[in-house]
Amino acid sequence: MTQVATTPDHFGARLAKAVAERGPLCVGIDPHPGLLDAWELTRDADGVERFARTVVEALADRVAVLKPQSAFFERYGSRGIAVLERVIRDARAAGALVLNDVKRGDIGSTVEAYAGAYLDPASPLCGDALTASPYLGVGSLAPLIATARAHGNGVFVLALTSNPEGPSVQHAVAADGRTVAQTVLDEVASLNAGYEPYGPVGVVVGATVGETGHDLSRVNGPFLAPGLGAQGAGPDDLRAVFGNARGSVLPSVSREVLRAGPDMAALRSAAARAADDFRTVLA
Ligand SMILES: O=C(O)c1cc(=O)[nH]c(=O)n1[C@@H]1O[C@H](COP(=O)(O)O)[C@@H](O)[C@H]1O
């Protein structure tokens, strides 16, 4: 876990390059039943496939990161998972980085299997990164970090989530006086030490969380910032939440952009507008 790689193709470098070229934006592919209705698609694997493939066709050649939310595919069983496989493959082929939003966390020996499923190129579900939950201990995620490093992929660890229930766990104070979230931030910082422009282990900090008093300055990794749009936060909140760390923020929106569909030109303009707004605030 102390190995440091600063080769240009580690995930931090790949993400920084994608953001520089395409703008600071991650678009979530979240085929909510209500969105399937609005797009006049069926609430089944066929509907999800049409939905997700439209997003990929409209956006994968222009946004930095696409983030399929796995549960919306899993709920349709093996056919839904097969759709997810194709979405991951096609989005990456069109040049987007794919962040598998699976929020996995378990004992280390099982985390090893998740690493094989989502971060090893031998798997049909392999993306460029995944979301992970640290509540079995950040150390339990070691197999994810090792597999990510081995293949130039990344991991985004939940720290200060965008939902209102998050602080009851994440602001809890541990025996050493730090909050749970600060412990996560500090452990991730040590995993990213020595990397440039930043390391392959990101953290999730919602744009909704306000000024929490946590120290974000040492993470040396990307910040995934959901909570924008449908959950109420706007671009200006990024300045308040991230302060001087805002140069490493990857804003993430799902419904706010997806509601513009199914028209592909409308999806593209919604994404372009969001990327422009975020670029201005994060500069
Ligand atoms: O890890 C995430 O992506 C995530 C973390 C978090 O703290 N809050 C959060 O909303 N998300 C995800 O980000 C997306 C937000 O969707 P919208 O509210 O529609 O933009 C959903 O897929 C959530 O599961």
The ligand as an SDF file (V2000), in Angstrom:
LIG
                    3D

 24 25  0  0  0  0  0  0  0  0999 V2000
  -21.2560    7.9810   -4.9320 O   0  0  0  0  0  0  0  0  0  0  0  0
  -22.1450    8.6390   -5.4980 C   0  0  0  0  0  0  0  0  0  0  0  0
  -22.1760    8.7350   -6.6980 O   0  0  0  0  0  0  0  0  0  0  0  0
  -23.0710    9.4160   -4.6470 C   0  0  0  0  0  0  0  0  0  0  0  0
  -22.6030    9.7560   -3.4080 C   0  0  0  0  0  0  0  0  0  0  0  0
  -23.3260   10.6790   -2.6330 C   0  0  0  0  0  0  0  0  0  0  0  0
  -22.8910   11.0970   -1.5570 O   0  0  0  0  0  0  0  0  0  0  0  0
  -24.4990   11.1490   -3.1150 N   0  0  0  0  0  0  0  0  0  0  0  0
  -25.0100   10.7520   -4.3130 C   0  0  0  0  0  0  0  0  0  0  0  0
  -26.0680   11.2700   -4.7000 O   0  0  0  0  0  0  0  0  0  0  0  0
  -24.3380    9.8370   -5.0750 N   0  0  0  0  0  0  0  0  0  0  0  0
  -24.9250    9.3280   -6.3330 C   0  0  0  0  0  0  0  0  0  0  0  0
  -24.9590   10.4080   -7.2670 O   0  0  0  0  0  0  0  0  0  0  0  0
  -26.1680   10.3720   -8.0250 C   0  0  0  0  0  0  0  0  0  0  0  0
  -26.9310   11.6460   -7.7800 C   0  0  0  0  0  0  0  0  0  0  0  0
  -28.0050   11.7250   -8.6600 O   0  0  0  0  0  0  0  0  0  0  0  0
  -28.7850   13.1040   -8.9160 P   0  0  0  0  0  0  0  0  0  0  0  0
  -29.2580   13.5630   -7.5810 O   0  0  0  0  0  0  0  0  0  0  0  0
  -29.8860   12.7190   -9.8320 O   0  0  0  0  0  0  0  0  0  0  0  0
  -27.8160   14.0550   -9.5570 O   0  0  0  0  0  0  0  0  0  0  0  0
  -26.8920    9.1100   -7.6110 C   0  0  0  0  0  0  0  0  0  0  0  0
  -26.5400    8.0790   -8.4970 O   0  0  0  0  0  0  0  0  0  0  0  0
  -26.3600    8.8150   -6.2240 C   0  0  0  0  0  0  0  0  0  0  0  0
  -26.3830    7.4260   -5.9380 O   0  0  0  0  0  0  0  0  0  0  0  0
  1  2  2  0
  2  3  1  0
  2  4  1  0
  4  5  2  0
  4 11  1  0
  5  6  1  0
  6  7  2  0
  6  8  1  0
  8  9  1  0
  9 10  2  0
  9 11  1  0
 11 12  1  0
 12 13  1  0
 12 23  1  0
 13 14  1  0
 14 15  1  0
 14 21  1  0
 15 16  1  0
 16 17  1  0
 17 18  2  0
 17 19  1  0
 17 20  1  0
 21 22  1  0
 21 23  1  0
 23 24  1  0
M  END
$$$$
